[in-house]
Amino acid sequence: SANTTPELITVTTEGRVGIVTLNRPKQLNALNDQLMTELGTALKAFDADDAIGCMVITGSEKAFAAGADIGAMATYSFTDVYKGDYITRNWETIRSVRKPVIAAVSGFALGGGCELAMMCDFIIAADNAKFGQPEIKLGIIPGAGGTQRLPRAVGKAKAMDLVLTGRMMDATEAERAGLVSRVVPLEKLMEETLGAALMICEYSLISVMAAKESVNRAFESGLADGVMFERRLFHALFATEDQKEGMDAFVNKRKAAFKHR
Ligand code: HXC
């Protein structure tokens, strides 16, 4: 529950960055109900914490997450999963988080693991990362956005290929296809990710949250509506102290010290 120490994740901070490390190593971070509840609780707490400006979700070297917990799912009936909204019910918390969330992926990101990474704002991958939606091999289909976010990220051809064959794609292919923003050597994964996260934390949180909201709007609307949404937020930011600070700092050749971080 909300006030107990998490068991299947570890929660740490680095400066203003909140880090959640999935920690179920023997099961390759298979995502069960308890883990997803703990993850959601940790993210919501960071989102509400003024000391935090950005979040990172990561796993182990071998696995970001090998998917939803197949052992737990194996005996579920339709009645169980539909009535209780099983498996998926606590997966949507991450979508309500307003500060940026970066996925730092090494090893397997399969099924629900790939879907979890895609729910993050962007993915930085280690060179050993492997992405896939292997649900078809289990007689099911992706259930946490895989058939929706993957085609938006990589286009229909590759999404159909991955979802229908269940094959994995490596980090190079994932970067070429646009699923991940950067690929780095495994030993540099956290350094690179924290570098990006700490950089984001230096900016005005108001503009950071507006930027995230506006990019996400691109996937929910037509171009004219999206551009209008962006324009409204763009104009609104001229009402903030941080816009004055950011532009004054540039004009006077000094580093901006944003107030709202
Ligand atoms: C439960 C899992 C698991 C999973 C691995 N394990 N993935 N347990 N759920 N998704 C367990 C294995 O059973 C094993 O336990 C241990 O982790 C190590 O895994 P191995 O298979 O021995 O490792 P390896 O040979 O290196 O193979 C790694 C792997 C393979 C290729 C990732 O484990 C694999 O194919 N896993 C399943 C991937 C998958 O199908 N994911 C999609 C799930 S469906 P023991 O006890 O034997 O040591 C899904 C639906 C999403 O995600 C719905 C969202 C709501």
Residues whose N, C-alpha, C, O or C-beta is under 5 A from the ligand:
A	BS01	HXC	K26 Q27 L28 A30 A66 G67 A68 D69 I70 G71 I87 T88 F108 L110 G111 G112 P134 E135 G143 A144
